[in-house]
Amino acid sequence: MDDARVRILVVGGSGLIGAHVTAELRARGHDATTTARSAGPGVDHVLDLATASVDELGALLAGHDGVVYAARTDEQRPLPKPIYPVFRRDLVDPVVRLFTAARAQGLTRGVIMGSYYTYFERLHPQWRLAERHTYIRCRMEQAGEGRAAAGPDLPVAVIELPFVFGRAGDRLPNWAGPLDRWARSRAPLLAPAGGTAVVSARSVASIAVDALEQRSGADLPAADENLTWRDMLARIAGAAGRPRRVRHLPATAVKASLRLGGALQSLSRKESGVNPSHLGDLMVANQFVEPTTGRSLEAAIRETFPD
């Protein structure tokens, strides 16, 4: 293990995951500097990765041993067709420039915060995820092209993230708001069969810093627990102070409503990164990751949905 003190740049350091990675690095005695698109508490440098050149990134990376890419993209926001150039510009091109600059500066380790959909693309090729969903295609390209830009002397681990629970100041998961309002409402809670892996931001930070210390270049699917959708909604409602039974939603209803949403989106000449016409098949599947860490998720759920 290479666990000597290192200096790491955390890109997206003001976000939920970036803030936890920064804290974990410092707790282990490493030096961490942060960059984000806008100024704020805990941000050392302001730089927009979408427009930053390789030279600008190189100047920022100089003197560092490693870099963590923890910027966020909204895969569900509908955009005018074609969306592939937009997602490539947001997800792939900045990572290629970042690791091109990191290689030139002699960095020795890196981490990309990715998506567990790339794990399922490897595990279940019959699901045709990259073919059906632009977001997943670009996540695959992000990992492959980022590592190619880094070269053999700069191993890059990809943390494949599921639903992430936790809080960093006022930063919450981008999906938490709608679920919070639903859990606190008087509306019935409905969930289909199937489920998802879940992880806390603290666990993600621990996995990321382990990868940096070990100079890992592996794909690292992250999960503390695997939950059915019904279990996940029930635990969220309980944390929010509105515990109640979660009723079963038939798979046929889920698939039909999402296919209708996809058709309407197509008629408006828009797309989203995860195609709603095929999302129903994913929703009713078990999107589980093995092995899990076994760490308790309870504190992170209560942070995300406080009573």
C-alpha positions in Angstrom: 0.0 0.0 0.0 1.2 3.5 -0.9 -0.3 5.5 2.0 2.4 8.2 2.5 1.1 11.8 2.8 -0.1 13.0 -0.6 -1.6 16.2 -2.0 -4.9 15.8 -3.8 -7.1 18.2 -5.9 -10.8 17.6 -5.4 -12.7 18.8 -8.5 -16.3 19.5 -7.4 -15.1 19.9 -3.8 -18.1 22.0 -2.8 -20.6 19.2 -3.6 -21.9 16.5 -1.3 -19.4 13.8 -2.3 -16.5 16.2 -2.9 -16.9 17.7 0.6 -16.8 14.3 2.2 -13.8 13.2 0.2 -12.0 16.4 1.2 -12.8 15.8 4.9 -11.7 12.1 4.7 -8.4 13.1 3.0 -7.6 15.6 5.8 -8.7 13.2 8.5 -6.1 10.7 7.2 -3.3 13.4 7.2 -3.3 14.2 3.5 -3.4 17.6 1.9 -6.6 18.4 0.0 -7.4 21.5 -2.2 -10.7 22.0 -3.8 -12.0 23.6 -7.0 -15.6 24.3 -8.0 -17.5 26.3 -10.6 -18.5 29.1 -8.1 -17.0 30.5 -5.0 -18.3 29.3 -1.6 -17.3 27.9 1.8 -14.5 25.4 1.4 -13.7 26.3 -2.2 -10.0 27.0 -2.7 -10.1 27.7 -6.5 -12.9 28.7 -8.8 -12.7 27.1 -12.3 -15.4 25.9 -14.7 -14.2 22.5 -15.9 -16.6 22.8 -18.9 -14.5 25.6 -20.4 -11.1 25.2 -18.8 -8.2 24.4 -21.1 -5.6 21.7 -20.6 -3.1 24.5 -19.8 -5.4 26.1 -17.2 -6.0 22.7 -15.6 -2.3 22.0 -15.6 -1.5 25.2 -13.7 -4.1 24.1 -11.1 -2.8 20.6 -10.9 0.9 21.5 -10.5 2.4 20.3 -7.3 -0.4 17.7 -6.7 0.0 14.0 -6.5 -3.5 13.1 -7.5 -6.9 14.3 -8.5 -10.6 13.4 -7.8 -13.3 14.2 -10.3 -16.5 14.7 -8.3 -18.5 17.0 -10.5 -22.2 16.3 -11.0 -24.5 16.1 -14.1 -28.3 15.9 -14.1 -29.2 12.9 -16.3 -32.9 13.4 -16.1 -33.4 16.9 -17.3 -35.0 16.9 -20.8 -33.0 18.7 -23.5 -33.6 19.4 -27.2 -32.5 16.6 -29.5 -29.7 15.6 -30.1 -28.5 15.3 -26.5 -25.4 13.2 -27.1 -23.1 16.2 -27.9 -24.3 18.0 -24.7 -23.7 15.0 -22.5 -20.3 14.3 -24.1 -19.4 18.0 -23.5 -20.5 17.8 -19.8 -19.3 14.3 -18.9 -16.5 13.2 -21.2 -14.5 16.1 -22.6 -13.7 17.8 -19.3 -12.4 14.4 -17.9 -10.2 13.9 -20.9 -8.7 17.4 -20.6 -8.3 16.9 -16.8 -6.4 13.7 -17.0 -4.4 14.9 -20.0 -3.2 17.8 -17.8 -2.7 15.4 -14.9 -0.5 13.2 -16.9 1.6 16.1 -18.2 2.0 17.3 -14.6 3.3 13.9 -13.5 0.4 13.0 -11.1 0.4 9.5 -9.9 -3.2 8.7 -9.0 -6.8 9.6 -9.8 -10.4 8.9 -9.0 -13.6 9.5 -11.1 -16.9 9.5 -9.4 -19.0 7.5 -11.9 -22.3 5.6 -12.0 -23.3 2.1 -11.1 -24.9 1.9 -14.5 -21.5 1.1 -15.9 -21.3 -1.8 -13.4 -24.6 -3.1 -14.8 -23.5 -2.6 -18.4 -20.7 -5.0 -17.7 -22.8 -7.4 -15.6 -25.9 -7.5 -17.8 -24.9 -6.7 -21.4 -28.3 -8.0 -22.5 -29.9 -4.9 -20.9 -28.2 -2.8 -23.7 -27.9 0.1 -21.3 -25.3 2.1 -23.2 -27.2 1.7 -26.4 -30.5 2.8 -24.9 -29.4 5.6 -22.6 -27.1 8.5 -23.6 -26.1 9.1 -20.0 -24.8 5.6 -19.6 -23.0 5.7 -22.9 -21.2 8.8 -21.9 -20.4 7.4 -18.5 -18.7 4.4 -20.3 -16.8 6.8 -22.5 -15.9 9.0 -19.6 -14.2 6.0 -17.8 -12.5 4.6 -20.9 -11.3 7.9 -22.4 -10.3 9.4 -19.1 -8.1 6.4 -18.4 -6.6 6.5 -21.9 -5.7 10.2 -21.4 -4.1 9.4 -18.0 -1.9 6.8 -19.5 -0.3 3.7 -17.7 1.6 5.7 -15.1 -1.5 7.4 -13.7 -4.0 4.7 -12.5 -7.5 6.0 -12.3 -10.2 4.3 -10.2 -13.8 4.7 -11.1 -16.2 4.7 -8.1 -19.5 3.4 -9.5 -22.1 5.2 -7.4 -25.7 4.2 -6.7 -28.1 6.3 -4.7 -26.0 8.3 -2.3 -27.4 9.4 1.1 -25.9 12.1 3.3 -25.4 15.8 3.8 -22.6 18.3 3.7 -23.7 21.6 5.0 -26.7 22.5 2.8 -25.7 20.1 0.1 -28.0 17.1 -0.3 -28.4 14.4 -3.1 -30.0 16.0 -6.1 -32.8 13.4 -6.0 -33.7 14.0 -2.4 -36.0 17.0 -2.7 -38.9 15.3 -4.5 -38.7 12.2 -2.3 -38.6 14.4 0.8 -41.8 16.2 -0.2 -43.5 13.0 -1.1 -42.5 11.3 2.2 -43.8 14.2 4.3 -47.1 14.6 2.4 -50.4 12.7 3.0 -50.2 11.0 -0.4 -49.9 7.2 -0.4 -46.5 5.7 -0.9 -46.3 3.4 -3.9 -43.4 1.3 -5.1 -42.8 -1.4 -7.8 -40.9 -4.6 -7.4 -37.2 -4.2 -7.8 -34.7 -2.2 -5.9 -31.3 -0.5 -5.8 -28.0 -0.4 -4.1 -27.5 2.5 -1.7 -24.4 4.0 -0.1 -23.6 6.9 2.3 -21.4 9.8 1.2 -19.0 8.9 4.1 -18.6 5.4 2.6 -17.9 6.8 -0.8 -15.2 9.1 0.7 -13.6 6.1 2.4 -13.6 4.0 -0.8 -12.1 6.9 -2.8 -9.3 7.7 -0.4 -8.5 4.0 -0.1 -8.2 3.9 -3.9 -5.9 7.0 -3.9 -3.7 5.6 -1.2 -3.4 2.3 -3.0 -3.0 3.9 -6.4 -5.9 1.7 -7.6 -7.0 1.8 -11.2 -10.0 -0.5 -10.7 -13.7 -0.2 -11.3 -15.1 0.0 -7.7 -18.9 -0.5 -7.4 -20.0 1.1 -4.1 -22.8 -0.1 -1.9 -23.5 -0.3 1.8 -26.9 -2.0 1.4 -29.2 -3.3 -1.3 -32.8 -2.2 -0.7 -36.1 -2.9 -2.4 -37.9 0.3 -3.5 -40.5 -0.5 -0.8 -37.9 -0.8 1.9 -36.1 2.4 0.8 -39.3 4.5 0.7 -40.4 3.1 4.1 -37.1 4.0 5.7 -37.2 7.5 4.2 -40.7 8.1 5.4 -39.7 6.8 8.9 -36.7 9.2 9.0 -38.9 12.1 7.9 -41.4 11.5 10.7 -44.2 10.2 8.5 -43.9 6.3 8.8 -46.6 4.4 6.9 -47.1 1.3 4.7 -45.7 1.4 1.2 -48.1 -0.2 -1.3 -47.2 -2.3 -4.3 -47.3 -0.6 -7.7 -47.7 -3.1 -10.6 -44.8 -3.3 -13.0 -47.2 -3.0 -15.9 -48.3 0.4 -14.6 -44.7 1.6 -14.1 -43.6 0.6 -17.6 -46.7 2.0 -19.3 -46.5 5.4 -17.6 -42.8 5.7 -18.4 -43.3 4.6 -22.0 -46.0 7.3 -22.4 -43.7 9.8 -20.9 -41.0 8.8 -23.4 -43.4 9.1 -26.3 -44.5 12.6 -25.2 -40.9 13.6 -24.7 -40.1 12.4 -28.2 -43.0 14.3 -29.7 -41.6 17.5 -28.2 -38.3 16.7 -29.8 -36.6 16.3 -26.4 -34.6 13.6 -24.7 -33.2 12.9 -21.3 -30.0 11.1 -20.5 -31.8 8.1 -19.1 -34.5 7.3 -21.7 -37.9 7.0 -20.0 -39.1 4.6 -22.7 -36.7 2.0 -21.3 -36.5 3.2 -17.7 -39.4 1.0 -16.6 -37.3 -2.2 -17.3 -34.6 -0.8 -15.0 -37.0 0.3 -12.3 -38.5 -3.2 -11.8 -35.1 -4.9 -11.9 -32.9 -5.6 -8.9 -30.1 -3.0 -9.4 -28.1 -4.6 -6.6 -24.3 -4.5 -6.1 -22.3 -7.3 -4.6 -20.5 -7.3 -2.2 -21.8 -4.6 0.0 -19.8 -3.0 2.8 -22.3 -3.9 5.5 -22.0 -0.4 7.0 -25.1 1.0 8.6 -26.9 3.5 6.4 -29.3 4.7 9.1 -27.4 7.9 10.1 -27.0 9.0 6.5 -30.7 8.5 5.8 -31.6 10.6 8.8 -29.2 13.3 7.7 -30.8 13.4 4.3 -34.4 13.3 5.6 -34.4 14.8 9.1 -37.5 14.5 11.2 
